């Protein structure tokens, strides 16, 4: 996998915009919900407002009952709590990529 890291939500928005502009969009976005300047929730809402359909997986260390539903409501496609094991992360990525491919058919 090719991975690009954004240090905050504003840089994440810029990265998505740049990759869309050059027609090499991301296949999946792992969105940390606790980022500086613009948090993951606000960044996700903005990406969805712009019409982005790319799968977004919310990552958070503060998993509590109801968080999954909250993150799905704001536009995320899935949710994973940190710390996340490598195998679990790979499975979340694979599941969401497969779901997106199926929806595109």
Secondary structure by P-SEA (a helix, b strand, c coil): cbbbbbccaaaaaaaaaaaaaacccccccccccccccccaaaaaaaaaaaccccbbbbbbcccccaaaaaaaaacccccccccccaaaaaaaaaaaaaaaaaaac
